[in-house]
Amino acid sequence: MRYGEKYGGVSGRQKTPRCVARWLSVIGLIALALVLLQPRWVMQDQRPLLTLNAEPFDAVGGANEIWGRLRSRCGAIESVDKNSESGRAVVALLQRYSPPDSLSARVIRIDSLSQWLLVEAVFDALPPVLVLMRGTNEATGLPVIEAVWSGTSYPWRIVPFATEFLMQRAPEVPPALLRCARPGFR
């Protein structure tokens, strides 16, 4: 008598069919999910886009976003309080940028790295924006706007999409500031 048979366990011969059955069940569930989700890769705006049930997902942009955060020192980025002196200066600058619509500027987030600021803001009548600012203008005492990205990036992930745009307009910006951004809008 074998050990497994004596104590009510499963013998080696009985274990193999159960393992095969489990693997076949897993493979069946994966196949069912693939049929139900209908994944497709399509090209849109000269970029690959994954669709699941005809809903677009930027899988490549998501992977780029994760990879960018992994290779950047996101811990070096500091959050600036919106109610601090520099936070109020940023709001004042945004409100004067494109009046009268910009007068409703509300800053959501301010991230800082060295002399650079990345500001996320919303308005009543304008689309949300990511504003890249640098240093302080000696004449006004306010930061200098280097680049502005506004609008929606749907269906693309906003960080890789907007980062590409902002880096073209301000190539001196530390890449980690943009790669580590976590805007709340798409």
N, C-alpha and C positions, 0 to 999 in steps of 0.2 A: 504494500500500500504506500502511495506517495504522500508527502507531507500535506499538500493542498487538498487531497481527497480525504485524508483522515480528519482534518479540522474544518471541513466545509468550504475550503477555498476553491479557487478555480485552477484547474490543471493547465499546463502549457498548451495542450491541444484545444481547449475550449476558449482560451484567451485570444488566440489568433483570429478566429472569426469575428469576435466582438470588436477588435481593433480595426479590422477591415470594414466592418459595418459602420463604425464611428467615422472613419475617413471618408467612406462613401456618402455618409450623411452630410459631412462638412462640405464635400465637393458638390453635392446636390444643392445645399443652401447657397453656396457661392454662385452656382449656375442660375438658380432661381433669382437671386439678387441681380445678376447681370441682365437677365431677361426683363425683369421688372423695371430696373433703372435705365435701361437702354443707353449705356454710355457711348458717346461718340466724340471724336476729336474733329473739330472744324477749324478753319482758318478765318479769322475776322480781324480786320485792320492789320493784316500781315503778321498776325501773332496766333499761336495755337490756343484754342479754347476748348475745355472739356464741357460737354453737356450731359447732364443726368436728367432724364425725363424732360428733355428740352429746356432745362434750366441751366444757364451758363455758369461755369466756375472757372476762375483763373488759376488752375493748378500750377502752371509754370510760375506765375507771379507769386503765388503763395510759397512755393519752394524757394524762389529768389529772396522773398522777404525773410523767411526763416534763416536762410544761409547768410544773408546780410547781417542779421542780428547776432548770429553765432560768431562771425569773424570781426565784429565790432565790440568796442568796450562801452557797452551801454550804461555801465555803472558810472562812467565819467560825466554823464549828462545830468545836469541839475535842473530841477523844476523851479521856475520863478513864480512867486506868489502874485496873483493878479491884483491884489490890493496893496502891494508894495509900491515904492516910489517908481521903480523901473517898470512895474506892471501898469501903473497909471499912465506913464509916459508912452508905453506901447499903445494903450487904448486911445490916448489923445492923438497919436500919429495916425492910427487907423481911421479915426473919425474925420480927420482932415484930408484923407487920401483921395476920396471921390465923393464930395458932398453933392447933393443932400442925402443920397442913399447911404453913404458910409457913416452918417451921424449915429445910426443905430448899432454900431459895432459893439459886439459882446465877445470878449476873449474867453475861449474855452480852456486853452492850455498854452503855456509858454515854456519851452525847453531851451536850455542854454548850454553851450560848449565853447570855451574860451571867449572870444569876443562876438560870437554868433548867437542869434536867437531864431528859433523856429516857433511861429505863432499860429495857432489854430483859432479862427474867429468865425462868427456867424453874424448875419445881418437880417433885418426884416424883409428887405426887398431884393437883396443880392444873394447869389449862391455862396455857400461856405468857402473859406479860403485857407490856404497855407501860405504864410508870409515869411520870407527869409530876410532877416535884418542883421546888420553888422555894426559894431562899434557905436560911437556917439558923434553926431555932428557937433563940432565946437560952437557953431553959430546958434543953433537951436537947442542944444543939449539933449536932443532926441536921437534914437538909433536911425541908421540909414537903411531904407528899404532897398534890398538888392534884387529880389525876385518875388513875384506873386503868382500862385497857382490857384485857380478857382474853378468851380464847376464840379461835375460828377465824373467819376472814372468808370462807372458801371459799363460792362461787367468785370472790368479789370480791378485787381487789388490796388488800392490807392497808393501805398508806400512805394512800390517799384515804379508805378506809373508817374506819380508826381515827382519822385526823386530824380528820375531821368530829366524831366523838364526843368526842375530847379537847378540841377547841377550844370546844365547847359548854360544857364543865365548867370550863375555864380560859381565858376569852377574852383574858386579858392575855399569854398565851404568845407569844413571837416566832414568827410563822408559818414562818419558815425552819427552825426546829428540827424541826418536824413534817414539813414538805415534803421535807426532805433525809434523813429517817430511812431506814435500810436494814435493817429487821428480817429475821432469818433464818427466820422461820416464816410460815405463811399462816394 
